[in-house]
Amino acid sequence: MRKTLSFFLCLALLLSVLPPHAAAIAETLADSYTAGEGGFELTEEARLFLIANKTPSEEVLRTLRLICAEFAAAGKPSQTPMPIVWGEAQYSQETDIILTLSEDYESEACGLSVTPRQVLISASDATGLLYGARMALKSLIADGGNSLSACTCAFAPDTRERVLMLDCARKYWSVAWIKNLLHEMSWMGYNALELHLSEDQGIRSNIWSDGVDCNGNDFGFLIGYDSNWNTDYPDPNADKSYSADDIREIVSYAKQMHIEVIPDYDVPSHCDVLTSRYADYVAAHPDFTFRYNGITYSADGMEQDGARISYGDSANFYSIRVGSTRATVDVTNPVARAFALAVVEGYADFFRKLGCTKFHIGFDELNVSETDGWGDYADAHINGGWTRWDTAADFANETAKLLTELGYNSVRAFNDVLCSENVHIALCPEIELCVWDPDDSADIERWLASGRVLHNCLQNYCYYVLRTGGSGDARDAENYWWSFHHSTPRDIFNEWTPGRMYPYDEDGVPLAKNEVGGGCFLIWGDYGGWRTEKEVWQGDGNGLYNLIDRMWSNSAKMLDWELNERCSFEDFCRIRDSIRLFPGYADCTADPLLPETPAPARIPAADHGALWQLLQTNRSSDPDGVYVPAQFAAFEQAYQAAWAVNENAAASQEEVDAAAAQLRAAAENLHFRDARVTIPIKTETETVSAILSDGFFGHFFIEALPDGDLLRIDGSASAVSGLLIGIAPDETAVAVVLKDN
């Protein structure tokens, strides 16, 4: 089944909106698509109605409120939020937008059915319901009215993990900007935000603002920004960072937007600010100690369980950097190795408690020379290893083990260091590869054959970089000094898919959809002061190098790999521009203007299950006169009253329970009167039980025996006794004598 993107879930509905030549393209965007007759008019009587026979999960209820807020923010059908209700299907109305959970769909997939009488959205999970509702909403926004064309269609994303990485170490992005980014990501169809927490120039996420971490350490002294080599465009917000509460707010908002957060701490490379701030702090605080894995590290040595252990010749407590560069942590130094792992564990534990299950450990662009002793360390400490790259891989394995023991089910790293041909030790299977710089397509095939999970981060198409200077300007598509000049909206749309992990000038074979773990778009903040938040979002001047249009192309191709084969870039831009920003967007640095929504209410307000069962197992008439008339009159009155309560969706639980009790008591008070009732047998094949079961309220069951002259009786002794049963001579009727108890 051909997949499509959730952003374009609405496109199959836009036949009345797109130019005539684009109508046929819209039909091709669905896995399945059938046009219907007429359309549905969304009115102010509409409700969001979830079909459910038990209280929905918190995630589903939260999703219903987001859907409701987005419809109201878009003025559909008005700026007053629709009521949100849930209950059994019988309580839905023709004016409702009906949502239902069904196991018939894959995760995040959904179906939409529009008829003149209703809109039905089906999915297996809350994210699918959100995408399905948005397909309808995007159609309404693009059309400008409140009408939906009738159709039946189904969709599912092509790429299971759709990540946007944000470098929040070198450039400070306000919390409001990040929340707008998260909502826009969700609107486009991304499902993960990777927070790049560390770089050579900065560490901004101060989880220690709460106090000590899981090891009892306070590494708050690491937090800060250093312009370092970026002296022309330093971040003007150098003094700003994220508190633990800021991070919680970001992760919480991401959860509301159906975005998972992936913490990303780059080590042992890109650690200039880490090694520098460590050296400065230790020099100023000679009594500094830290703990990792039950060991206390100090200038005097290690201490475990009260026992002092000397470091030996390889340790240096005062510097954790390698000799040739301050940008790399020297993992051959036991102090440096432990400190790096302690920092990673502090972050990992913090984010794990917020529900995060994936962690990126970086490992890119490792800068270690032959003279730094990493090769000697590999010879001495790693079985079968003898290069500095083996030392790096060994540290990656230890880091991955730490993370998996904390409960992370996915650990990923960039491909360039750990996939070097000079690595001779096995990389642990938990490490997934983020492919940003493959040597050639043969590498991709080799990694895939080894069973490694691959994520497409190809710099040629997936990078947005705040960078300029002597080597050119990142905004210039003709600047071939850097390889990411192909990350223009047009090139991403026309040339890239997550299956293309080789550079633009190679002819490698694309990967199949089931071979790709995920796709990415990476925002690098190299020159933090080069552009403001608004200039990044909107583009500067005439929109040059704006982020949003690139994200649209990237997300579109992650969701639908074949989109450019059925839709021109010009048609794509026309559709994109009609729904470019999420409903409620005000400004990239302001809180979204989303209205307060009503709390989801049960329809009916009370549990009608027991009452409904009583109504189904009893009847409201006695055409054969088998009951004592006065008793049945009382029963009939209770039955009608109970039915009226059941039909009243606003009835309280007390009213429902009282109606059920009265009906049950009236039924138990029914007695058969002395009478002979003759019930005709309509056909030779019709059983007596089929005739009598409707007439006897389920109190007992009568079945004809094969010899035709006797009947077997199964029933409730308390309900009936002294039955005299015979067969009419012509065998065309059953005579039943009923005696009152």
C-alpha positions in Angstrom: 0.0 0.0 0.0 1.4 3.3 -1.0 1.9 5.6 1.9 1.3 9.3 2.2 2.1 12.1 4.6 0.0 13.3 7.4 0.6 17.0 6.4 -1.1 16.2 3.1 -3.9 14.3 4.7 -6.0 17.3 3.8 -5.1 17.3 0.1 -7.4 14.6 -0.9 -10.2 16.9 0.1 -9.0 19.9 -1.8 -10.5 19.1 -5.2 -12.7 22.2 -5.1 -9.8 24.3 -4.0 -6.9 23.4 -6.3 -6.7 24.5 -9.9 -8.3 22.1 -12.3 -4.9 20.6 -13.4 -4.1 19.9 -9.7 -7.3 18.0 -8.9 -6.0 14.7 -10.4 -2.8 15.1 -8.4 -4.8 15.4 -5.1 -6.4 12.0 -5.7 -2.9 10.4 -6.1 -1.9 11.6 -2.6 -4.0 9.0 -0.8 -3.4 5.3 -0.2 -7.0 4.9 -1.2 -9.3 7.6 -2.4 -13.0 7.6 -3.5 -14.9 10.7 -4.3 -18.4 11.0 -3.0 -21.5 12.9 -3.9 -22.2 16.3 -2.4 -20.4 17.5 0.8 -20.7 18.2 4.5 -21.5 21.6 6.0 -19.8 22.3 9.3 -22.3 24.3 11.4 -22.3 25.8 14.9 -24.3 22.8 16.1 -21.2 20.6 15.5 -19.5 18.7 18.3 -16.3 16.7 18.4 -17.8 13.3 19.3 -15.5 10.4 20.2 -17.1 7.0 20.1 -16.1 5.2 23.3 -17.8 3.0 25.8 -15.3 3.7 28.6 -13.4 6.8 29.7 -10.8 7.6 27.1 -7.1 7.8 28.0 -5.5 11.1 29.1 -3.7 11.3 25.8 -6.8 10.9 23.8 -8.7 13.5 25.9 -5.8 15.9 25.6 -5.7 15.4 21.8 -9.4 16.2 21.5 -8.8 19.5 23.3 -6.0 20.3 20.9 -8.2 19.5 17.9 -11.0 21.7 19.3 -8.6 24.6 20.0 -7.2 24.5 16.4 -10.6 24.4 14.8 -11.7 27.4 16.9 -8.4 29.3 16.3 -9.1 28.9 12.6 -12.7 30.0 13.0 -14.1 26.6 12.0 -17.1 26.8 12.3 -16.6 29.8 14.5 -14.2 31.2 17.0 -16.2 29.6 19.8 -14.8 26.1 20.6 -17.1 23.2 19.7 -18.3 21.0 22.6 -16.2 17.9 23.1 -18.2 14.8 24.0 -17.6 11.0 24.1 -20.0 8.1 24.4 -21.6 5.3 22.5 -22.3 5.8 18.8 -26.1 5.9 19.3 -25.7 9.3 21.0 -23.9 11.0 18.1 -25.7 13.6 15.9 -25.6 14.2 12.2 -23.9 17.6 12.7 -21.0 16.0 14.6 -17.4 15.4 13.7 -17.1 11.8 14.8 -13.8 10.2 15.8 -13.3 6.5 16.5 -10.4 4.4 17.6 -9.9 1.2 15.5 -7.3 -1.5 15.3 -7.6 -1.5 11.5 -4.9 1.2 11.1 -1.2 1.3 11.7 0.3 3.7 14.2 -0.3 7.4 13.2 -2.3 6.3 10.2 -5.9 7.4 9.8 -9.0 7.3 7.6 -11.5 10.0 6.7 -15.0 9.5 5.5 -17.1 12.6 4.5 -20.7 12.3 3.6 -23.5 14.9 3.5 -24.6 13.6 6.9 -21.3 13.2 8.8 -17.5 13.4 9.1 -16.0 10.2 10.4 -12.3 10.1 11.4 -10.8 6.7 12.3 -7.3 5.8 13.6 -5.6 3.3 16.0 -4.1 6.0 18.2 -4.4 9.6 19.4 -1.8 10.8 16.9 -3.8 9.3 14.0 -6.9 11.0 15.3 -5.1 14.3 15.3 -3.8 13.9 11.8 -7.2 12.8 10.6 -8.9 15.9 12.2 -6.2 18.1 10.7 -6.8 16.8 7.2 -10.4 18.0 7.5 -9.3 21.3 9.1 -6.6 22.0 6.5 -9.1 21.5 3.8 -11.5 24.0 5.4 -8.7 26.5 5.8 -7.5 26.2 2.2 -11.1 26.5 0.9 -11.9 29.4 3.1 -15.4 28.1 4.0 -17.1 25.5 6.2 -17.8 22.9 3.5 -16.0 19.6 3.0 -16.3 17.6 -0.2 -17.6 14.1 0.2 -15.0 11.4 -0.1 -13.4 8.3 1.5 -9.7 8.1 1.9 -6.9 6.6 4.1 -3.3 7.7 4.8 -0.2 6.6 6.7 3.3 8.2 7.0 6.2 6.7 5.0 8.8 7.4 7.6 8.2 6.3 11.2 10.5 8.8 12.9 10.5 12.4 11.6 13.0 14.4 13.6 13.9 18.1 13.8 17.2 18.8 15.6 17.7 22.2 17.3 21.1 23.4 18.3 20.2 25.2 21.6 23.8 25.2 22.8 25.4 27.7 20.5 22.3 29.8 20.0 19.8 30.6 22.7 16.2 30.2 21.4 13.5 31.6 23.7 11.1 29.1 25.2 8.3 30.9 23.4 10.1 30.4 20.1 10.7 26.7 20.8 7.0 26.2 21.6 6.0 27.8 18.4 8.5 25.6 16.6 7.0 22.5 18.3 3.4 23.5 17.2 4.6 24.2 13.7 6.5 20.9 13.6 3.3 19.0 14.7 1.2 20.9 12.1 3.7 19.8 9.4 3.9 16.1 10.6 7.2 15.9 12.5 7.0 13.6 15.5 10.3 14.2 17.4 12.4 17.2 18.5 16.1 16.5 19.2 17.6 19.0 21.6 21.3 19.5 20.9 22.5 20.3 24.4 26.2 20.7 24.1 28.7 22.2 21.7 32.2 23.7 21.6 30.7 27.1 22.3 28.1 26.4 24.9 26.0 24.3 27.3 22.7 26.0 28.0 20.5 23.4 29.7 20.9 23.8 33.4 19.3 20.8 34.9 21.2 21.5 38.1 19.1 24.6 38.8 17.0 22.1 40.8 20.0 21.1 42.9 22.2 18.0 42.6 21.6 15.3 40.0 21.2 11.5 40.3 24.9 11.1 41.4 24.7 14.0 43.9 26.7 16.3 41.6 26.1 20.0 40.9 27.7 20.8 37.5 25.9 24.1 37.1 29.3 25.7 36.6 29.4 24.2 33.1 26.4 26.3 31.9 27.3 29.2 29.7 28.4 30.4 26.3 31.8 31.1 24.8 32.0 32.8 21.4 35.4 31.1 20.9 36.1 31.1 17.1 32.8 32.9 16.4 34.0 36.4 17.2 32.1 38.1 14.4 28.6 36.9 15.2 28.5 35.9 18.9 25.1 35.1 20.4 23.7 38.3 21.9 22.0 36.2 24.5 25.2 34.8 25.8 24.0 35.1 29.4 20.8 33.1 28.9 20.2 29.5 29.6 17.4 27.0 30.2 16.5 26.1 33.8 15.2 22.7 34.7 11.7 24.2 34.8 12.2 25.6 31.3 13.1 22.2 30.0 10.1 20.6 31.7 7.9 23.2 30.0 9.3 22.4 26.6 9.0 18.6 27.1 5.4 19.0 28.4 4.4 21.2 25.4 6.1 18.8 23.0 4.0 16.0 24.5 0.8 18.0 23.9 1.9 18.4 20.3 2.5 14.6 19.9 6.3 15.3 19.6 8.7 13.2 21.6 11.9 14.9 22.8 15.3 13.3 22.2 18.1 14.7 24.4 21.4 15.0 22.5 24.7 15.4 24.4 27.8 15.3 22.1 30.8 13.7 23.8 33.8 13.2 23.6 34.1 15.6 20.7 32.7 19.2 20.4 33.5 19.6 24.1 35.5 22.8 24.2 33.3 24.6 26.7 33.1 21.5 28.8 36.8 21.0 29.1 37.5 24.7 29.5 35.0 25.3 32.2 36.0 22.2 34.1 39.7 23.3 34.1 38.7 26.9 35.3 36.4 25.6 38.0 38.8 23.0 39.4 41.6 25.5 39.5 39.5 27.9 41.5 38.0 25.2 43.8 40.8 22.8 44.9 38.4 20.9 47.1 36.1 20.1 44.2 34.9 16.5 43.9 32.4 14.6 41.8 30.8 11.2 41.9 30.2 8.6 39.3 29.3 4.9 39.6 29.7 4.9 43.3 33.2 6.4 43.2 34.2 9.9 44.4 36.8 11.6 42.3 39.0 14.3 43.9 42.5 15.8 43.4 43.8 13.2 45.8 42.5 10.2 44.0 39.4 8.0 44.0 37.4 6.8 47.0 35.0 3.9 47.0 33.2 2.5 50.1 35.6 4.4 52.3 38.7 3.0 50.6 41.2 5.4 48.9 42.4 4.4 45.4 45.3 6.2 43.7 44.8 7.3 40.1 48.2 6.1 38.7 50.3 7.8 36.1 47.5 8.1 33.5 45.2 10.3 35.5 45.1 14.1 35.4 42.5 15.6 37.7 43.0 19.2 36.6 42.5 18.8 32.9 40.1 16.5 31.1 41.1 17.5 27.5 43.4 15.7 25.2 46.8 17.1 24.6 46.3 18.3 21.0 43.0 20.0 21.3 40.7 21.3 24.0 37.6 20.3 22.0 37.9 16.6 22.9 37.6 14.9 26.2 40.5 12.5 26.9 38.7 9.3 27.6 42.0 7.5 28.3 42.2 9.7 31.5 40.0 7.9 34.2 39.0 11.3 35.6 38.0 12.7 32.3 36.2 9.5 31.3 34.2 9.4 34.6 33.4 13.1 34.5 32.1 12.9 30.9 29.9 9.9 31.8 28.7 11.6 35.0 27.5 14.6 32.9 25.8 12.3 30.4 24.1 10.3 33.2 22.9 13.5 34.9 21.2 14.6 31.7 20.0 11.1 30.8 18.4 10.6 34.2 16.7 14.0 34.1 15.2 13.5 30.7 14.3 9.8 31.4 12.1 11.0 34.3 10.3 13.2 31.8 9.4 10.2 29.7 12.2 10.4 27.1 13.3 7.0 25.7 15.9 8.0 23.0 19.3 9.6 23.4 21.8 10.9 20.9 25.5 10.7 21.9 27.0 12.7 19.0 30.5 11.2 18.4 31.1 13.3 15.2 34.2 15.0 14.0 36.5 13.5 16.6 39.8 15.5 16.7 42.5 13.2 18.1 46.1 13.0 16.8 48.4 10.0 16.8 50.4 11.6 19.6 47.5 11.7 22.1 47.9 8.2 23.3 44.6 6.8 22.3 46.2 4.1 20.2 48.4 3.0 23.1 45.3 2.9 25.3 43.5 0.6 22.9 46.5 -1.7 22.8 46.6 -1.9 26.6 42.9 -1.9 27.5 40.8 -3.1 24.6 40.9 -6.7 23.4 41.7 -6.7 19.8 42.0 -3.0 19.4 45.0 -1.0 18.4 43.9 2.4 17.0 42.6 5.6 18.5 39.3 4.9 16.7 38.9 1.7 18.8 39.3 3.8 21.9 36.5 6.0 20.7 34.2 3.0 19.9 35.0 1.5 23.2 33.8 4.7 25.0 30.7 4.8 22.8 29.9 1.2 23.8 30.2 2.1 27.5 28.0 5.2 27.0 25.4 3.2 25.3 25.4 0.6 28.1 24.9 3.3 30.6 21.9 4.7 28.7 20.2 1.4 28.1 20.5 0.5 31.8 18.7 3.8 32.5 15.8 2.6 30.3 16.6 4.2 26.9 15.5 2.0 24.1 17.3 3.9 21.4 20.9 5.3 21.4 22.1 7.0 18.2 25.3 8.5 17.1 26.7 10.2 13.9 28.3 7.8 11.5 31.7 9.3 10.7 33.8 8.3 13.7 32.2 5.0 14.8 32.1 3.7 11.2 35.7 4.4 10.4 37.5 1.5 8.6 40.1 1.8 11.4 37.6 0.5 14.1 38.3 -3.1 14.8 36.0 -3.7 17.7 32.3 -4.5 17.5 30.0 -1.6 18.0 27.2 -2.6 20.4 23.9 -3.3 18.5 21.9 -0.7 20.4 23.8 2.1 18.7 21.9 3.4 15.7 23.6 5.5 13.0 22.6 9.1 12.0 24.1 9.2 8.5 25.3 12.8 7.8 28.5 12.2 5.9 28.9 8.8 4.2 32.0 8.2 2.1 29.9 6.6 -0.6 26.7 4.5 -1.1 28.7 1.3 -0.5 29.0 2.3 3.2 25.3 2.6 3.5 24.8 -0.9 2.1 27.5 -2.3 4.5 25.9 -0.7 7.5 22.4 -1.9 6.5 23.7 -5.5 5.9 25.1 -5.5 9.4 21.6 -4.9 10.8 22.3 -1.3 11.9 19.3 1.0 12.2 19.9 4.1 9.9 18.6 7.6 10.2 18.9 10.0 7.3 20.7 13.3 8.3 22.4 13.8 5.0 24.1 17.3 5.2 23.5 17.9 1.5 19.7 18.3 2.0 19.0 18.2 5.8 21.1 21.0 7.2 20.1 24.6 8.0 23.2 26.4 9.2 23.7 29.8 10.7 27.1 30.3 9.1 29.0 32.9 7.0 32.5 34.2 6.6 35.6 33.6 4.5 34.3 30.3 3.2 31.0 31.8 2.0 27.5 32.3 3.0 25.1 29.5 3.9 22.3 31.4 2.2 24.0 31.1 -1.2 22.8 28.1 -3.1 25.8 28.4 -5.3 28.3 28.2 -2.5 29.9 24.9 -3.0 32.5 25.3 -0.2 30.0 23.7 2.2 28.1 20.7 1.1 24.7 21.7 2.4 23.9 24.1 -0.4 21.3 21.7 -1.7 19.1 22.2 1.3 16.8 24.6 -0.6 13.1 24.0 -0.5 13.1 23.1 -4.2 16.0 20.7 -4.0 14.8 19.0 -0.9 11.4 18.5 -2.5 12.7 17.3 -5.9 15.9 15.4 -5.1 15.7 14.0 -1.6 13.9 11.3 0.3 14.8 9.6 3.6 15.9 6.6 1.5 18.6 8.7 -0.2 21.5 8.7 2.2 24.3 9.3 -0.4 25.5 12.7 -1.6 23.7 14.5 -4.4 26.4 13.6 -6.9 26.3 9.9 -6.4 24.0 7.3 -8.0 23.6 4.9 -5.2 20.5 2.7 -4.8 17.9 4.2 -2.5 16.9 2.3 0.6 13.4 0.9 0.9 11.0 2.5 3.4 11.2 -0.4 5.8 15.0 -0.1 5.9 15.0 3.5 7.2 14.7 4.2 10.9 13.9 7.9 10.4 14.6 11.1 8.7 15.9 14.4 10.1 16.2 18.2 9.6 19.0 19.8 11.6 19.2 23.4 12.6 22.8 24.4 13.5 23.5 27.6 15.4 27.2 28.0 14.5 27.0 31.8 14.5 24.4 32.5 17.1 24.2 36.2 16.4 24.1 36.0 12.7 20.3 36.1 12.5 17.5 36.8 15.0 14.8 34.3 15.9 12.4 36.1 13.6 14.8 36.3 10.7 15.4 32.5 11.0 11.7 31.9 11.1 10.6 34.3 8.3 13.8 34.8 6.4 15.5 38.1 6.2 14.6 40.8 3.6 12.7 39.0 0.9 12.4 35.8 2.8 15.9 34.6 2.0 17.0 31.5 3.9 13.8 31.2 5.9 13.4 28.0 8.0 9.7 27.3 7.6 9.7 26.6 3.8 12.7 24.2 4.2 10.9 22.4 7.0 7.8 22.0 4.8 9.8 20.4 2.0 11.6 18.1 4.4 8.5 17.0 6.3 6.5 16.5 3.1 9.2 14.2 1.7 9.5 12.3 4.9 5.8 11.7 5.0 5.4 10.9 1.3 8.5 9.7 -0.6 6.9 9.8 -4.0 5.2 13.2 -3.6 7.4 15.0 -6.2 6.5 12.3 -8.8 2.8 13.2 -8.6 3.0 16.9 -7.6 5.1 19.7 -9.1 7.0 21.9 -6.7 4.9 24.9 -7.8 1.7 23.1 -6.9 3.2 22.0 -3.7 4.1 25.6 -2.8 0.6 26.7 -3.6 -0.9 24.2 -1.2 1.8 24.8 1.4 1.2 28.6 1.4 -2.5 28.1 2.0 -1.9 26.3 5.2 1.7 27.4 6.0 1.3 28.3 9.7 -0.6 26.5 12.4 -4.0 27.8 13.6 -3.5 30.3 16.4 0.0 31.4 15.3 0.6 35.0 16.3 4.3 35.6 16.2 7.3 33.2 16.5 8.2 34.8 19.8 4.7 35.1 21.3 2.5 32.5 22.8 0.1 30.9 20.3 -3.5 32.3 20.4 -5.3 29.1 21.2 -8.6 29.5 23.0 -9.6 27.6 26.2 -11.6 24.5 25.3 -14.4 22.9 27.3 -13.6 19.8 29.3 -14.6 16.6 27.4 -17.9 15.4 28.7 -19.5 12.0 28.6 -22.6 11.6 26.5 -24.7 10.5 28.1 -23.4 12.1 31.3 -24.1 8.9 33.3 -23.4 5.2 32.7 -26.4 3.8 30.9 -25.0 0.3 30.5 -27.2 -1.6 33.1 -30.3 0.4 32.0 -29.6 -0.3 28.4 -29.3 -4.0 29.0 -32.6 -4.1 30.8 -34.3 -2.3 28.0 -32.9 -4.8 25.5 -33.9 -7.9 27.4 -37.5 -6.8 28.0 -40.4 -5.8 25.8 -42.9 -3.0 26.3 -46.0 -4.9 25.1 -47.9 -8.1 25.9 -50.0 -8.9 22.7 -50.7 -12.4 23.9 -52.0 -11.4 27.3 -49.8 -13.8 29.2 -49.3 -11.5 32.2 -51.6 -10.3 35.0 -52.9 -7.1 33.4 -52.4 -4.8 36.4 -48.9 -6.0 36.9 -48.0 -5.5 33.2 -49.5 -2.0 33.2 -47.2 -1.1 36.0 -44.3 -2.7 34.2 -45.1 -0.9 30.9 -45.2 2.4 32.7 -41.8 1.7 34.2 -40.4 0.6 30.8 -41.5 3.8 29.1 -40.1 5.9 31.9 -36.8 4.1 31.7 -36.6 4.5 28.0 -37.2 8.3 28.3 -34.4 8.5 30.9 -32.1 6.4 28.6 -32.7 8.8 25.7 -31.9 11.8 27.9 -28.1 12.3 27.5 -28.1 14.9 30.3 -29.7 12.5 32.8 -27.8 12.2 36.1 -26.3 8.9 37.3 -28.9 8.9 40.1 -31.8 9.3 37.6 -30.4 6.4 35.5 -29.9 4.1 38.4 -33.4 4.9 39.7 -35.0 4.2 36.4 -33.1 0.8 36.1 -34.1 -0.1 39.7 -37.8 0.7 39.0 -37.8 -1.3 35.7 -36.1 -4.3 37.4 -38.6 -4.3 40.2 -41.5 -4.0 37.8 -40.2 -6.9 35.8 -39.7 -9.1 38.9 -43.2 -8.3 39.9 -44.7 -9.7 36.7 -46.7 -13.0 37.0 -48.3 -15.2 34.4 -52.1 -15.5 34.6 -54.0 -18.7 34.1 -54.6 -18.8 30.4 -54.3 -21.1 27.4 -52.3 -19.3 24.7 -52.2 -20.8 21.3 -49.2 -19.6 19.3 -49.2 -20.6 15.6 -46.1 -22.2 14.0 -45.6 -20.2 10.8 -43.4 -22.6 8.9 -42.3 -26.2 9.2 -38.7 -25.1 10.0 -39.6 -22.5 12.5 -38.8 -23.6 16.1 -41.0 -23.0 19.0 -38.1 -21.3 20.7 -37.9 -18.7 18.0 -41.6 -17.9 18.4 -41.7 -17.8 22.2 -38.4 -16.2 23.0 -39.7 -12.7 22.1 -42.9 -13.2 24.1 -41.5 -14.4 27.4 -39.0 -11.7 28.4 -36.1 -14.2 28.5 -37.4 -15.8 31.7 -37.4 -19.3 30.1 -36.6 -21.0 26.9 -38.7 -23.6 25.0 -37.3 -25.8 22.3 -39.1 -28.4 20.1 -37.8 -31.9 20.4 -37.1 -34.0 17.3 -40.1 -36.4 17.8 -42.4 -33.4 17.4 -44.8 -34.4 20.2 -42.9 -33.2 23.3 -41.2 -30.0 24.4 -38.2 -29.4 26.6 -38.5 -26.5 29.0 -35.5 -24.5 30.4 -36.4 -21.6 32.5 -36.4 -19.7 35.7 -38.3 -21.6 38.4 -39.0 -18.4 40.2 -40.6 -16.9 37.2 -42.9 -19.7 36.1 -44.3 -23.0 37.5 -46.9 -25.6 36.7 -46.6 -25.4 33.0 -49.0 -27.6 31.0 -47.8 -28.0 27.4 -49.3 -29.8 24.5 -49.2 -29.9 20.7 -52.3 -29.1 18.7 -53.5 -32.1 16.7 -52.7 -30.5 13.4 -49.2 -29.6 14.5 -49.7 -26.1 13.3 -49.7 -24.5 16.7 -48.4 -24.8 20.2 -50.8 -24.5 23.1 -49.3 -23.3 26.3 -51.2 -23.3 29.5 -49.7 -20.7 31.9 -50.5 -20.7 35.6 -49.9 -17.9 38.0 -47.3 -18.4 40.6 
